[in-house]
């Protein structure tokens, strides 16, 4: 077409719009048009054909028709093979779209980066062509797509009871059935800047998991899928909130750069390596050509400055033989009173208690117990070691004697307290500090968590069977305790078997979960009911948990509109069933506004000549994506047919009652 060729020629004259292979980068042109870029406007005005097409003359002033220009720019007819930046390609570029070899400041770019991926599935193993909603093309449509939705079919589950027709309360635990992108955008209205921790275990995009897509767009679809959700996650987090994303080597590097972009590279906290399995079984079959995969990664980012509340420790593999001394004439009650005095800054009382103890050795007092690790650990509260402490030695060598007994207490220059042995030659022997063994039985796990196996042995946790992709409660317990305190909110929008929610309940945290799969009721709800009833699997019997049951949660659903037609279309196996969906969409006004029934009727013969897959794809495009679920703004619309109970719950959730 001469017109489109002429437009391409005009745009290629501006080097700002030229990308790899001398192709026009349509998103750059679109951004320039939206910003009424002076150079672009001048170049269009100079061309007679462009001037006649995109400008209206009013009193000798040319008015630019921006909407028309962008519509044509983004149409399939103009440069149909031009994608957002590079055709079917993913790479790292800087802010000026130069390759990373030229600059250090990089961002992740992929086809459809400026898109919203709805990402719904009906079945976990179903391969599906995802729907893209292009922000550049129609941002107002994206806003409607992500507008808060009506919530319905709400129930509150408590101990031995299920309450119907409920209203939402401030501290309710919540799980939502529905597309997690729509769910996130809905809870944003209530929970913006209010979530302390987000943990997600999304599809890993291995090629064999539930994220099954056309290989040409595999990475780009996965990245877009997560980008949309991570951007809302950022808004949900408190300023001191944290997000932890579990993944593996398939997308780890891409995800890291994506999260740098969304959360800021300066807010990267750590990449945790979690041991997933042992070097045994089928994974060892090809070790001559590959290295067995034993780990996953957990990428941790913050929104701002954070504090790690509970440091992660694990028991040391063996008893440290340096702890070879023992305090005699010193009881558990003495130790407890000593610790209480230290915490309450009662120096004289603490000093009095410790100076009554007699310092001896395990060899002298319990020679037959030196190799008995169980006994050593049981008595770690009174077993000690002397450690080197030059600062303490200097302090004592320059002090008048203020101590009695074998062990005493000194106030350090930093204002803290330190135990020391009194029989040392201060100033010449620096091994003066006394340290209790029970404070050193554990070691920090750092960023390599080898002590929490996620391989088997926990598939029945929570009283449900979920053999694949299930994570152990001990893993979630560590993450939750590291970054939250009791009653703070934990969110997991890839809820799966509800491990995050069950563990949060046992740790007395408030939780939110979102899941689209139908097994939410068979697996997640059942597991949380079991938790309320006192489930004793997982972390329930840990000393610092001691779960006995209790609690409650609210279950609700995003009320469907067009989503039910999407499900029906996915199940269609012949042209008649596809036409049935199209007929329902036409009759009920569920198609995009620009499509008229008479046009569909006029082109019916052409539709019949399409393949089944082409028919399904076309009807999917015709369905109005802004009507997948009922928008909050339509809650009182008679055509939406929302029940009074659902209206009441929705309004209570959004604070409209």
TORROVEX-181219 format. One record per residue (C-alpha): residue number from 1; residue in three letters; z, x, y. Coordinates in steps of 0.1 Angstrom, whole numbers. Example, Ala and Ser with C-alpha at 12.3 -4.5 7.8 and 13.67 -1.06 7.14 Angstrom:
<vodrens>
VODREN/1/ALA/78/123/-45
VODREN/2/SER/71/137/-11
</vodrens>
This chain:
<vodrens>
VODREN/1/UNK/0/0/0
VODREN/2/UNK/-11/14/33
VODREN/3/UNK/20/2/51
VODREN/4/UNK/45/18/27
VODREN/5/UNK/25/50/27
VODREN/6/UNK/26/51/64
VODREN/7/UNK/64/45/65
VODREN/8/UNK/69/73/40
VODREN/9/UNK/47/96/62
VODREN/10/UNK/68/88/93
VODREN/11/UNK/101/95/75
VODREN/12/UNK/89/127/59
VODREN/13/UNK/82/140/94
VODREN/14/UNK/120/143/98
VODREN/15/UNK/134/171/77
VODREN/16/UNK/168/155/77
VODREN/17/UNK/155/129/53
VODREN/18/UNK/139/152/28
VODREN/19/UNK/155/162/-4
VODREN/20/UNK/146/180/-36
VODREN/21/UNK/109/178/-45
VODREN/22/UNK/101/167/-9
VODREN/23/UNK/113/132/-17
VODREN/24/UNK/127/109/9
VODREN/25/UNK/164/104/6
VODREN/26/UNK/167/67/12
VODREN/27/UNK/204/66/17
VODREN/28/UNK/202/91/45
VODREN/29/UNK/175/70/62
VODREN/30/UNK/196/39/57
VODREN/31/UNK/227/55/72
VODREN/32/UNK/206/66/102
VODREN/33/UNK/193/31/107
VODREN/34/UNK/227/16/105
VODREN/35/UNK/239/41/131
VODREN/36/UNK/208/34/154
VODREN/37/UNK/199/70/152
VODREN/38/UNK/179/80/183
VODREN/39/UNK/154/103/166
VODREN/40/UNK/147/78/139
VODREN/41/UNK/141/50/164
VODREN/42/UNK/118/72/185
VODREN/43/UNK/97/82/155
VODREN/44/UNK/93/45/144
VODREN/45/UNK/84/35/180
VODREN/46/UNK/56/61/182
VODREN/47/UNK/38/47/152
VODREN/48/UNK/19/16/161
VODREN/49/UNK/22/0/127
VODREN/50/UNK/60/6/125
VODREN/51/UNK/64/-6/161
VODREN/52/UNK/47/-39/153
VODREN/53/UNK/67/-43/121
VODREN/54/UNK/102/-34/131
VODREN/55/UNK/105/-41/168
VODREN/56/UNK/104/-72/190
VODREN/57/UNK/95/-68/227
VODREN/58/UNK/119/-86/250
VODREN/59/UNK/113/-82/288
VODREN/60/UNK/95/-48/283
VODREN/61/UNK/124/-36/260
VODREN/62/UNK/118/-30/223
VODREN/63/UNK/146/-44/200
VODREN/64/UNK/149/-28/166
VODREN/65/UNK/152/-51/136
VODREN/66/UNK/176/-31/117
VODREN/67/UNK/182/-57/89
VODREN/68/UNK/145/-60/82
VODREN/69/UNK/140/-22/82
VODREN/70/UNK/169/-16/57
VODREN/71/UNK/158/-44/35
VODREN/72/UNK/123/-29/32
VODREN/73/UNK/138/6/28
VODREN/74/UNK/159/-5/-2
VODREN/75/UNK/133/-26/-18
VODREN/76/UNK/119/-17/-52
VODREN/77/UNK/84/-14/-37
VODREN/78/UNK/92/15/-14
VODREN/79/UNK/96/47/-33
VODREN/80/UNK/107/29/-65
VODREN/81/UNK/115/62/-83
VODREN/82/UNK/139/74/-55
VODREN/83/UNK/176/72/-64
VODREN/84/UNK/206/77/-42
VODREN/85/UNK/201/114/-39
VODREN/86/UNK/185/130/-69
VODREN/87/UNK/165/113/-96
VODREN/88/UNK/185/109/-129
VODREN/89/UNK/204/140/-119
VODREN/90/UNK/240/149/-114
VODREN/91/UNK/251/180/-95
VODREN/92/UNK/275/195/-70
VODREN/93/UNK/264/197/-34
VODREN/94/UNK/281/203/0
VODREN/95/UNK/285/179/28
VODREN/96/UNK/249/187/40
VODREN/97/UNK/235/182/5
VODREN/98/UNK/229/219/0
VODREN/99/UNK/234/233/-35
VODREN/100/UNK/268/248/-42
VODREN/101/UNK/253/283/-44
VODREN/102/UNK/250/281/-6
VODREN/103/UNK/285/267/4
VODREN/104/UNK/320/265/-8
VODREN/105/UNK/328/230/6
VODREN/106/UNK/315/208/-22
VODREN/107/UNK/315/171/-32
VODREN/108/UNK/302/154/-63
VODREN/109/UNK/269/136/-61
VODREN/110/UNK/251/115/-86
VODREN/111/UNK/226/86/-88
VODREN/112/UNK/242/54/-76
VODREN/113/UNK/271/72/-59
VODREN/114/UNK/271/46/-32
VODREN/115/UNK/273/18/-57
VODREN/116/UNK/300/-4/-71
VODREN/117/UNK/300/-7/-109
VODREN/118/UNK/315/-39/-122
VODREN/119/UNK/319/-25/-156
VODREN/120/UNK/328/-55/-176
VODREN/121/UNK/327/-57/-214
VODREN/122/UNK/331/-85/-239
VODREN/123/UNK/336/-64/-269
VODREN/124/UNK/350/-29/-271
VODREN/125/UNK/321/-16/-292
VODREN/126/UNK/293/-34/-273
VODREN/127/UNK/266/-14/-256
VODREN/128/UNK/258/-30/-223
VODREN/129/UNK/237/-23/-193
VODREN/130/UNK/261/-23/-164
VODREN/131/UNK/256/-41/-132
VODREN/132/UNK/254/-21/-100
VODREN/133/UNK/263/-34/-66
VODREN/134/UNK/249/-12/-39
VODREN/135/UNK/272/-7/-9
VODREN/136/UNK/244/7/12
VODREN/137/UNK/221/-22/5
VODREN/138/UNK/246/-50/11
VODREN/139/UNK/281/-41/21
VODREN/140/UNK/290/-76/30
VODREN/141/UNK/282/-87/-6
VODREN/142/UNK/304/-59/-19
VODREN/143/UNK/332/-72/2
VODREN/144/UNK/328/-106/-12
VODREN/145/UNK/326/-92/-47
VODREN/146/UNK/359/-73/-42
VODREN/147/UNK/377/-102/-23
VODREN/148/UNK/410/-114/-39
VODREN/149/UNK/405/-138/-68
VODREN/150/UNK/422/-169/-79
VODREN/151/UNK/448/-163/-106
VODREN/152/UNK/455/-189/-132
VODREN/153/UNK/469/-199/-167
VODREN/154/UNK/501/-182/-157
VODREN/155/UNK/531/-179/-180
VODREN/156/UNK/564/-162/-178
VODREN/157/UNK/576/-146/-210
VODREN/158/UNK/614/-142/-213
VODREN/159/UNK/638/-137/-242
VODREN/160/UNK/631/-166/-266
VODREN/161/UNK/612/-186/-240
VODREN/162/UNK/577/-191/-225
VODREN/163/UNK/577/-208/-191
VODREN/164/UNK/546/-227/-180
VODREN/165/UNK/535/-237/-145
VODREN/166/UNK/554/-208/-129
VODREN/167/UNK/554/-193/-94
VODREN/168/UNK/553/-155/-89
VODREN/169/UNK/584/-137/-78
VODREN/170/UNK/587/-104/-59
VODREN/171/UNK/601/-83/-88
VODREN/172/UNK/581/-99/-116
VODREN/173/UNK/564/-76/-141
VODREN/174/UNK/527/-86/-142
VODREN/175/UNK/498/-84/-166
VODREN/176/UNK/463/-97/-157
VODREN/177/UNK/435/-105/-180
VODREN/178/UNK/401/-99/-164
VODREN/179/UNK/378/-72/-151
VODREN/180/UNK/399/-43/-138
VODREN/181/UNK/378/-37/-107
VODREN/182/UNK/383/-73/-96
VODREN/183/UNK/419/-72/-107
VODREN/184/UNK/426/-41/-87
VODREN/185/UNK/409/-55/-56
VODREN/186/UNK/430/-87/-60
VODREN/187/UNK/464/-70/-63
VODREN/188/UNK/456/-48/-33
VODREN/189/UNK/464/-77/-11
VODREN/190/UNK/499/-77/-23
VODREN/191/UNK/506/-42/-35
VODREN/192/UNK/488/-19/-10
VODREN/193/UNK/509/13/-4
VODREN/194/UNK/535/0/-29
VODREN/195/UNK/527/16/-63
VODREN/196/UNK/547/47/-71
VODREN/197/UNK/528/58/-103
VODREN/198/UNK/494/50/-117
VODREN/199/UNK/486/62/-152
VODREN/200/UNK/452/55/-168
VODREN/201/UNK/436/65/-200
VODREN/202/UNK/400/54/-194
VODREN/203/UNK/371/56/-218
VODREN/204/UNK/363/93/-223
VODREN/205/UNK/325/88/-223
VODREN/206/UNK/322/108/-255
VODREN/207/UNK/290/90/-266
VODREN/208/UNK/309/74/-294
VODREN/209/UNK/336/55/-275
VODREN/210/UNK/335/21/-257
VODREN/211/UNK/316/36/-227
VODREN/212/UNK/282/33/-243
VODREN/213/UNK/253/36/-219
VODREN/214/UNK/217/48/-216
VODREN/215/UNK/219/86/-219
VODREN/216/UNK/199/91/-187
VODREN/217/UNK/227/76/-167
VODREN/218/UNK/256/85/-188
VODREN/219/UNK/275/107/-164
VODREN/220/UNK/265/88/-133
VODREN/221/UNK/276/54/-146
VODREN/222/UNK/309/68/-158
VODREN/223/UNK/316/85/-125
VODREN/224/UNK/306/54/-105
VODREN/225/UNK/327/33/-129
VODREN/226/UNK/358/55/-121
VODREN/227/UNK/351/62/-84
VODREN/228/UNK/352/25/-75
VODREN/229/UNK/386/21/-92
VODREN/230/UNK/401/54/-80
VODREN/231/UNK/393/45/-44
VODREN/232/UNK/413/13/-47
VODREN/233/UNK/440/32/-66
VODREN/234/UNK/444/55/-35
VODREN/235/UNK/451/25/-13
VODREN/236/UNK/476/11/-38
VODREN/237/UNK/497/42/-40
VODREN/238/UNK/527/48/-18
VODREN/239/UNK/525/79/4
VODREN/240/UNK/546/98/-21
VODREN/241/UNK/528/81/-51
VODREN/242/UNK/511/99/-80
VODREN/243/UNK/482/91/-102
VODREN/244/UNK/478/106/-137
VODREN/245/UNK/444/103/-155
VODREN/246/UNK/440/113/-191
VODREN/247/UNK/406/126/-202
VODREN/248/UNK/391/153/-224
VODREN/249/UNK/364/179/-221
VODREN/250/UNK/335/155/-220
VODREN/251/UNK/341/146/-183
VODREN/252/UNK/370/167/-173
VODREN/253/UNK/352/190/-148
VODREN/254/UNK/333/161/-132
VODREN/255/UNK/365/140/-129
VODREN/256/UNK/384/169/-113
VODREN/257/UNK/358/172/-85
VODREN/258/UNK/356/134/-81
VODREN/259/UNK/394/132/-77
VODREN/260/UNK/393/161/-52
VODREN/261/UNK/370/139/-32
VODREN/262/UNK/390/107/-34
VODREN/263/UNK/425/120/-32
VODREN/264/UNK/418/153/-14
VODREN/265/UNK/418/188/-31
VODREN/266/UNK/451/195/-12
VODREN/267/UNK/468/167/-32
VODREN/268/UNK/459/182/-66
VODREN/269/UNK/492/187/-85
VODREN/270/UNK/484/199/-120
VODREN/271/UNK/462/197/-150
VODREN/272/UNK/484/191/-180
VODREN/273/UNK/471/201/-214
VODREN/274/UNK/485/178/-241
VODREN/275/UNK/483/189/-277
VODREN/276/UNK/466/160/-295
VODREN/277/UNK/464/173/-331
VODREN/278/UNK/468/203/-354
VODREN/279/UNK/440/226/-366
VODREN/280/UNK/435/209/-399
VODREN/281/UNK/413/182/-415
VODREN/282/UNK/377/174/-406
VODREN/283/UNK/378/192/-373
VODREN/284/UNK/379/225/-392
VODREN/285/UNK/346/219/-410
VODREN/286/UNK/325/237/-385
VODREN/287/UNK/348/264/-371
VODREN/288/UNK/321/290/-376
VODREN/289/UNK/301/274/-348
VODREN/290/UNK/327/256/-328
VODREN/291/UNK/363/257/-317
VODREN/292/UNK/384/227/-329
VODREN/293/UNK/395/203/-302
VODREN/294/UNK/433/201/-302
VODREN/295/UNK/441/189/-267
VODREN/296/UNK/435/163/-239
VODREN/297/UNK/439/168/-202
VODREN/298/UNK/460/148/-177
VODREN/299/UNK/448/153/-142
VODREN/300/UNK/476/147/-117
VODREN/301/UNK/471/140/-80
VODREN/302/UNK/493/127/-53
VODREN/303/UNK/486/107/-22
VODREN/304/UNK/509/128/-1
VODREN/305/UNK/540/149/-5
VODREN/306/UNK/559/143/-37
VODREN/307/UNK/591/152/-55
VODREN/308/UNK/593/156/-93
VODREN/309/UNK/624/135/-101
VODREN/310/UNK/630/146/-137
VODREN/311/UNK/618/180/-148
VODREN/312/UNK/602/180/-182
VODREN/313/UNK/620/201/-208
VODREN/314/UNK/618/205/-246
VODREN/315/UNK/643/220/-271
VODREN/316/UNK/638/257/-276
VODREN/317/UNK/624/265/-311
VODREN/318/UNK/653/288/-320
VODREN/319/UNK/688/295/-309
VODREN/320/UNK/690/322/-282
VODREN/321/UNK/712/349/-298
VODREN/322/UNK/722/360/-263
VODREN/323/UNK/746/331/-264
VODREN/324/UNK/772/350/-286
VODREN/325/UNK/805/343/-268
VODREN/326/UNK/827/313/-268
VODREN/327/UNK/855/298/-247
VODREN/328/UNK/886/292/-267
VODREN/329/UNK/915/270/-256
VODREN/330/UNK/889/249/-239
VODREN/331/UNK/882/213/-250
VODREN/332/UNK/853/188/-244
VODREN/333/UNK/877/170/-220
VODREN/334/UNK/882/203/-201
VODREN/335/UNK/845/208/-198
VODREN/336/UNK/839/172/-186
VODREN/337/UNK/867/175/-160
VODREN/338/UNK/853/209/-149
VODREN/339/UNK/818/194/-143
VODREN/340/UNK/833/165/-124
VODREN/341/UNK/852/188/-102
VODREN/342/UNK/821/209/-95
VODREN/343/UNK/800/178/-86
VODREN/344/UNK/827/165/-63
VODREN/345/UNK/831/200/-47
VODREN/346/UNK/868/204/-58
VODREN/347/UNK/867/241/-60
VODREN/348/UNK/904/247/-66
VODREN/349/UNK/906/222/-94
VODREN/350/UNK/875/235/-112
VODREN/351/UNK/889/271/-109
VODREN/352/UNK/922/260/-123
VODREN/353/UNK/905/244/-154
VODREN/354/UNK/882/273/-162
VODREN/355/UNK/909/300/-158
VODREN/356/UNK/929/285/-186
VODREN/357/UNK/901/293/-211
VODREN/358/UNK/901/325/-232
VODREN/359/UNK/868/344/-236
VODREN/360/UNK/860/356/-271
VODREN/361/UNK/830/361/-294
VODREN/362/UNK/814/341/-321
VODREN/363/UNK/817/371/-345
VODREN/364/UNK/854/372/-340
VODREN/365/UNK/862/335/-340
VODREN/366/UNK/835/319/-362
VODREN/367/UNK/817/346/-382
VODREN/368/UNK/804/322/-408
VODREN/369/UNK/788/299/-381
VODREN/370/UNK/767/325/-363
VODREN/371/UNK/735/315/-381
VODREN/372/UNK/743/277/-384
VODREN/373/UNK/720/263/-357
VODREN/374/UNK/733/228/-361
VODREN/375/UNK/769/240/-355
VODREN/376/UNK/758/262/-326
VODREN/377/UNK/741/233/-309
VODREN/378/UNK/770/210/-315
VODREN/379/UNK/793/236/-298
VODREN/380/UNK/769/246/-271
VODREN/381/UNK/792/230/-245
VODREN/382/UNK/817/259/-249
VODREN/383/UNK/794/287/-261
VODREN/384/UNK/784/311/-233
VODREN/385/UNK/764/342/-224
VODREN/386/UNK/769/368/-197
VODREN/387/UNK/739/372/-175
VODREN/388/UNK/729/398/-149
VODREN/389/UNK/735/387/-113
VODREN/390/UNK/733/415/-88
VODREN/391/UNK/742/393/-58
VODREN/392/UNK/773/379/-75
VODREN/393/UNK/783/414/-85
VODREN/394/UNK/780/427/-49
VODREN/395/UNK/801/397/-37
VODREN/396/UNK/829/404/-62
VODREN/397/UNK/829/442/-56
VODREN/398/UNK/835/436/-20
VODREN/399/UNK/862/409/-25
VODREN/400/UNK/900/411/-28
VODREN/401/UNK/911/399/-62
VODREN/402/UNK/914/361/-62
VODREN/403/UNK/911/354/-99
VODREN/404/UNK/933/352/-130
VODREN/405/UNK/923/347/-167
VODREN/406/UNK/892/358/-186
VODREN/407/UNK/868/336/-167
VODREN/408/UNK/869/325/-130
VODREN/409/UNK/849/307/-104
VODREN/410/UNK/834/322/-72
VODREN/411/UNK/817/305/-42
VODREN/412/UNK/783/323/-36
VODREN/413/UNK/768/331/-2
VODREN/414/UNK/745/302/-6
VODREN/415/UNK/774/278/-9
VODREN/416/UNK/771/271/-47
VODREN/417/UNK/795/281/-74
VODREN/418/UNK/791/306/-102
VODREN/419/UNK/813/314/-132
VODREN/420/UNK/820/351/-139
VODREN/421/UNK/839/372/-164
VODREN/422/UNK/868/391/-149
VODREN/423/UNK/869/422/-171
VODREN/424/UNK/839/438/-156
VODREN/425/UNK/838/469/-134
VODREN/426/UNK/824/452/-104
VODREN/427/UNK/799/473/-85
VODREN/428/UNK/787/492/-116
VODREN/429/UNK/781/465/-142
VODREN/430/UNK/759/436/-130
VODREN/431/UNK/762/414/-162
VODREN/432/UNK/790/394/-147
VODREN/433/UNK/778/357/-146
VODREN/434/UNK/789/333/-173
VODREN/435/UNK/763/307/-183
VODREN/436/UNK/769/277/-207
VODREN/437/UNK/746/274/-237
VODREN/438/UNK/741/237/-234
VODREN/439/UNK/725/242/-200
VODREN/440/UNK/700/265/-216
VODREN/441/UNK/691/249/-249
VODREN/442/UNK/658/236/-235
VODREN/443/UNK/629/252/-218
VODREN/444/UNK/605/239/-192
VODREN/445/UNK/572/227/-207
VODREN/446/UNK/551/236/-177
VODREN/447/UNK/515/224/-179
VODREN/448/UNK/512/228/-217
VODREN/449/UNK/528/199/-236
VODREN/450/UNK/528/210/-272
VODREN/451/UNK/559/190/-281
VODREN/452/UNK/544/155/-279
VODREN/453/UNK/519/150/-307
VODREN/454/UNK/495/121/-301
VODREN/455/UNK/481/124/-336
VODREN/456/UNK/492/96/-359
VODREN/457/UNK/527/85/-368
VODREN/458/UNK/530/61/-339
VODREN/459/UNK/502/36/-346
VODREN/460/UNK/528/9/-354
VODREN/461/UNK/548/15/-322
VODREN/462/UNK/557/-18/-305
VODREN/463/UNK/553/-37/-337
VODREN/464/UNK/515/-39/-334
VODREN/465/UNK/487/-20/-351
VODREN/466/UNK/463/-3/-327
VODREN/467/UNK/450/27/-347
VODREN/468/UNK/426/41/-321
VODREN/469/UNK/431/53/-285
VODREN/470/UNK/468/45/-286
VODREN/471/UNK/492/68/-268
VODREN/472/UNK/528/75/-279
VODREN/473/UNK/556/61/-258
VODREN/474/UNK/572/96/-256
VODREN/475/UNK/542/108/-236
VODREN/476/UNK/544/79/-211
VODREN/477/UNK/582/83/-209
VODREN/478/UNK/578/119/-197
VODREN/479/UNK/553/110/-171
VODREN/480/UNK/572/79/-159
VODREN/481/UNK/605/98/-156
VODREN/482/UNK/589/127/-138
VODREN/483/UNK/575/106/-110
VODREN/484/UNK/595/74/-107
VODREN/485/UNK/630/60/-105
VODREN/486/UNK/643/27/-118
VODREN/487/UNK/627/-4/-104
VODREN/488/UNK/597/15/-89
VODREN/489/UNK/563/1/-98
VODREN/490/UNK/540/16/-125
VODREN/491/UNK/504/5/-128
VODREN/492/UNK/480/9/-157
VODREN/493/UNK/446/-9/-153
VODREN/494/UNK/433/3/-187
VODREN/495/UNK/462/-14/-204
VODREN/496/UNK/449/-14/-240
VODREN/497/UNK/479/-18/-263
VODREN/498/UNK/504/-19/-234
VODREN/499/UNK/521/14/-241
VODREN/500/UNK/526/21/-204
VODREN/501/UNK/540/-14/-198
VODREN/502/UNK/563/-13/-229
VODREN/503/UNK/577/21/-220
VODREN/504/UNK/581/11/-183
VODREN/505/UNK/601/-19/-194
VODREN/506/UNK/624/2/-216
VODREN/507/UNK/629/26/-187
VODREN/508/UNK/637/-3/-164
VODREN/509/UNK/606/2/-141
VODREN/510/UNK/586/-26/-127
VODREN/511/UNK/550/-27/-141
VODREN/512/UNK/515/-41/-136
VODREN/513/UNK/488/-40/-163
VODREN/514/UNK/452/-51/-163
VODREN/515/UNK/430/-56/-193
VODREN/516/UNK/397/-74/-199
VODREN/517/UNK/394/-73/-237
VODREN/518/UNK/405/-104/-257
VODREN/519/UNK/430/-84/-276
VODREN/520/UNK/453/-85/-246
VODREN/521/UNK/469/-116/-261
VODREN/522/UNK/470/-104/-297
VODREN/523/UNK/481/-68/-289
VODREN/524/UNK/495/-63/-254
VODREN/525/UNK/513/-97/-250
VODREN/526/UNK/527/-95/-286
VODREN/527/UNK/540/-59/-280
VODREN/528/UNK/557/-69/-247
VODREN/529/UNK/573/-99/-264
VODREN/530/UNK/586/-75/-291
VODREN/531/UNK/599/-52/-264
VODREN/532/UNK/618/-81/-248
VODREN/533/UNK/632/-89/-282
VODREN/534/UNK/647/-54/-287
VODREN/535/UNK/619/-34/-304
VODREN/536/UNK/634/-2/-318
VODREN/537/UNK/602/19/-322
VODREN/538/UNK/590/45/-298
VODREN/539/UNK/615/57/-273
VODREN/540/UNK/639/28/-278
VODREN/541/UNK/666/49/-296
VODREN/542/UNK/664/80/-273
VODREN/543/UNK/699/87/-259
VODREN/544/UNK/688/83/-223
VODREN/545/UNK/670/50/-231
VODREN/546/UNK/691/31/-257
VODREN/547/UNK/669/0/-255
VODREN/548/UNK/685/-33/-266
VODREN/549/UNK/660/-57/-253
VODREN/550/UNK/657/-81/-224
VODREN/551/UNK/635/-83/-194
VODREN/552/UNK/605/-105/-187
VODREN/553/UNK/569/-105/-176
VODREN/554/UNK/542/-128/-162
VODREN/555/UNK/508/-132/-178
VODREN/556/UNK/479/-146/-158
VODREN/557/UNK/441/-145/-157
VODREN/558/UNK/414/-140/-131
VODREN/559/UNK/398/-175/-132
VODREN/560/UNK/362/-172/-143
VODREN/561/UNK/332/-186/-127
VODREN/562/UNK/299/-169/-134
VODREN/563/UNK/316/-145/-158
VODREN/564/UNK/315/-171/-185
VODREN/565/UNK/277/-173/-180
VODREN/566/UNK/275/-135/-183
VODREN/567/UNK/294/-136/-216
VODREN/568/UNK/270/-164/-228
VODREN/569/UNK/240/-143/-218
VODREN/570/UNK/253/-112/-236
VODREN/571/UNK/255/-133/-268
VODREN/572/UNK/220/-147/-264
VODREN/573/UNK/198/-139/-294
VODREN/574/UNK/166/-158/-285
VODREN/575/UNK/146/-169/-255
VODREN/576/UNK/159/-205/-257
VODREN/577/UNK/195/-194/-254
VODREN/578/UNK/185/-172/-224
VODREN/579/UNK/168/-201/-207
VODREN/580/UNK/199/-222/-214
VODREN/581/UNK/220/-198/-193
VODREN/582/UNK/193/-198/-166
VODREN/583/UNK/193/-236/-165
VODREN/584/UNK/231/-238/-162
VODREN/585/UNK/230/-212/-134
VODREN/586/UNK/203/-231/-116
VODREN/587/UNK/219/-265/-120
VODREN/588/UNK/254/-254/-109
VODREN/589/UNK/242/-232/-80
VODREN/590/UNK/252/-199/-96
VODREN/591/UNK/221/-179/-87
VODREN/592/UNK/217/-155/-58
VODREN/593/UNK/209/-175/-26
VODREN/594/UNK/174/-161/-22
VODREN/595/UNK/162/-176/-55
VODREN/596/UNK/148/-211/-53
VODREN/597/UNK/145/-234/-83
VODREN/598/UNK/109/-243/-75
VODREN/599/UNK/100/-205/-76
VODREN/600/UNK/116/-203/-111
VODREN/601/UNK/96/-233/-122
VODREN/602/UNK/64/-219/-108
VODREN/603/UNK/68/-186/-126
VODREN/604/UNK/80/-200/-159
VODREN/605/UNK/50/-189/-178
VODREN/606/UNK/54/-153/-167
VODREN/607/UNK/91/-155/-177
VODREN/608/UNK/80/-166/-212
VODREN/609/UNK/58/-135/-215
VODREN/610/UNK/88/-111/-210
VODREN/611/UNK/106/-96/-240
VODREN/612/UNK/141/-109/-249
VODREN/613/UNK/157/-78/-233
VODREN/614/UNK/137/-82/-201
VODREN/615/UNK/146/-119/-199
VODREN/616/UNK/183/-112/-203
VODREN/617/UNK/181/-84/-177
VODREN/618/UNK/163/-106/-152
VODREN/619/UNK/187/-135/-156
VODREN/620/UNK/216/-111/-152
VODREN/621/UNK/201/-100/-119
VODREN/622/UNK/196/-136/-108
VODREN/623/UNK/232/-146/-114
VODREN/624/UNK/253/-143/-82
VODREN/625/UNK/277/-114/-88
VODREN/626/UNK/300/-127/-61
VODREN/627/UNK/307/-156/-83
VODREN/628/UNK/319/-138/-114
VODREN/629/UNK/354/-150/-107
VODREN/630/UNK/366/-177/-82
VODREN/631/UNK/375/-161/-48
VODREN/632/UNK/408/-168/-32
VODREN/633/UNK/390/-183/-2
VODREN/634/UNK/377/-210/-25
VODREN/635/UNK/410/-219/-41
VODREN/636/UNK/411/-253/-24
VODREN/637/UNK/373/-260/-28
VODREN/638/UNK/368/-291/-48
VODREN/639/UNK/337/-276/-65
VODREN/640/UNK/359/-247/-78
VODREN/641/UNK/380/-273/-97
VODREN/642/UNK/412/-252/-96
VODREN/643/UNK/442/-270/-111
VODREN/644/UNK/473/-276/-90
VODREN/645/UNK/494/-253/-112
VODREN/646/UNK/468/-225/-107
VODREN/647/UNK/467/-231/-70
VODREN/648/UNK/505/-229/-67
VODREN/649/UNK/507/-197/-87
VODREN/650/UNK/478/-181/-68
VODREN/651/UNK/494/-190/-34
VODREN/652/UNK/528/-177/-45
VODREN/653/UNK/513/-144/-56
VODREN/654/UNK/494/-139/-23
VODREN/655/UNK/523/-151/-2
VODREN/656/UNK/504/-182/10
VODREN/657/UNK/530/-208/1
</vodrens>
